[in-house]
């Protein structure tokens, strides 16, 4: 079971990087605009030039968010794979796993901050164009951040108790 989970996490990590590369390529094409690619994409918008500029700023803002989000997801998936690997070996309560959980907490915090920035971009684009660029605040990630840091502390305490128990035997 654990090996299937690790394999799934590795596959998901590959898909994360493939999706990030495809998004970067798409938005890169929007920047370079070969043979009127941008005009083709925006032909569905019957927008004024100011609205079109707002849409372009929105898309370029999303472009800036792709690499940090891909890195944060990579951090989460690789640290989670390490946690699962150690749990399969019967060594879940270690300082290494506590550090992994803290790293996952920081990555989830980064994703939540990027989500707030995306929301700000969406609201600005909606105001400028009159179109609705969907976004809603999700509290799940914000709840997960302190939970991960508390869980990391629990793992540190568990590791200390495990060392004490090993020393008394």
C-alpha positions in Angstrom: 0.0 0.0 0.0 2.8 2.5 0.9 4.6 1.8 -2.3 1.5 2.6 -4.3 1.1 5.9 -2.4 4.8 6.8 -3.0 4.4 5.9 -6.7 1.2 8.1 -6.9 3.1 11.0 -5.3 5.9 10.7 -7.7 3.5 10.6 -10.7 1.7 13.6 -9.3 5.0 15.5 -9.0 5.7 14.7 -12.7 2.3 15.9 -13.7 2.8 19.1 -11.6 6.0 19.9 -13.6 4.4 19.0 -16.9 1.4 21.2 -16.2 3.6 24.1 -15.1 5.7 23.7 -18.3 2.6 23.7 -20.5 1.2 26.8 -18.7 4.5 28.6 -19.0 4.7 27.7 -22.7 1.1 29.0 -23.3 1.7 32.2 -21.4 5.1 32.6 -23.1 3.4 32.4 -26.5 1.0 35.2 -25.3 4.1 37.3 -24.4 6.0 36.6 -27.7 2.8 36.7 -29.8 3.9 34.7 -32.9 1.7 35.3 -35.9 -1.0 37.0 -33.9 -1.5 34.3 -31.3 -2.6 36.8 -28.7 -5.2 38.2 -31.1 -6.5 34.7 -31.8 -6.9 34.0 -28.1 -8.5 37.3 -27.3 -10.9 37.3 -30.3 -13.6 35.9 -28.1 -13.5 39.0 -26.0 -15.4 41.9 -27.5 -13.5 44.3 -25.3 -12.3 47.8 -25.4 -8.6 48.4 -25.5 -8.5 49.2 -21.8 -10.4 46.0 -21.0 -8.1 44.0 -23.2 -5.0 45.5 -21.5 -6.5 44.5 -18.1 -7.1 41.0 -19.4 -3.5 40.8 -20.6 -2.2 42.1 -17.2 -4.4 39.4 -15.6 -2.9 36.6 -17.7 0.7 37.9 -17.3 0.1 38.0 -13.5 -1.0 34.4 -13.6 2.2 33.6 -15.6 4.2 35.0 -12.7 2.4 32.8 -10.2 3.0 29.5 -12.1 6.7 28.8 -11.2 6.4 29.5 -7.4 3.2 27.4 -7.2 4.9 24.5 -9.1 7.9 24.7 -6.7 5.6 24.8 -3.6 3.6 21.7 -4.9 6.9 20.0 -5.6 8.0 20.6 -2.0 4.8 19.3 -0.6 4.8 16.1 -2.8 8.5 15.2 -2.2 8.3 15.8 1.6 5.1 13.8 1.8 6.7 10.9 -0.1 9.5 11.0 2.5 7.0 10.9 5.3 5.2 7.9 3.8 8.5 6.1 3.2 9.5 6.6 6.8 6.1 5.6 8.1 6.3 2.4 6.0 9.7 1.7 7.7 8.1 2.2 11.1 10.1 5.4 11.8 7.4 8.1 11.6 8.3 10.1 14.7 11.7 11.6 13.8 13.1 15.0 13.7 13.5 14.6 9.9 9.8 14.1 9.6 9.1 17.0 11.8 11.2 19.2 9.5 9.3 17.8 6.5 6.0 18.7 8.1 7.3 22.2 8.7 8.4 22.5 5.1 5.0 21.3 4.0 3.4 24.0 6.2 5.6 26.7 4.7 4.7 25.5 1.2 1.0 25.5 1.9 1.4 29.0 3.3 3.1 30.1 0.1 0.3 28.6 -1.9 -2.3 30.4 0.2 -0.5 33.7 -0.3 -0.3 33.1 -4.0 -4.0 32.4 -4.0 -4.6 35.7 -2.3 -2.6 37.4 -5.0 -4.5 35.5 -7.7 -7.7 36.8 -6.0 -6.5 40.3 -6.1 -5.6 40.0 -9.8 -9.1 38.5 -10.5 -10.9 41.3 -8.6 -8.8 44.0 -10.5 -9.5 42.3 -13.9 -13.2 42.0 -13.0 -13.4 45.7 -12.1 -11.6 46.8 -15.3 -13.5 44.7 -17.7 -17.0 44.2 -16.2 -16.5 40.4 -16.7 -16.4 38.0 -13.8 -13.0 36.4 -13.2 -13.8 33.8 -10.7 -12.2 33.5 -7.3 -13.3 32.8 -3.8 -11.4 32.7 -0.6 -10.9 29.2 0.7 -10.3 28.8 4.4 -9.2 25.2 4.1 -5.6 26.0 3.3 -5.5 28.7 6.0 -6.7 26.1 8.5 -4.1 23.6 7.3 -1.1 25.8 7.8 -1.3 26.1 11.6 -2.4 22.4 11.8 0.8 21.4 9.9 3.0 23.4 12.2 1.3 21.9 15.3 1.7 18.4 13.8 5.4 19.1 13.2 5.7 20.0 16.9 3.8 16.8 17.8 6.3 14.8 15.7 9.2 16.5 17.4 7.8 15.6 20.8 7.2 12.0 19.6 10.8 11.8 18.4 12.0 13.0 21.8 9.8 10.5 23.6 11.0 7.7 21.3 14.7 8.6 22.1 13.9 8.7 25.8 12.2 5.3 25.6 15.2 3.8 23.7 17.6 5.2 26.3 15.7 3.6 29.2 15.5 0.1 27.8 
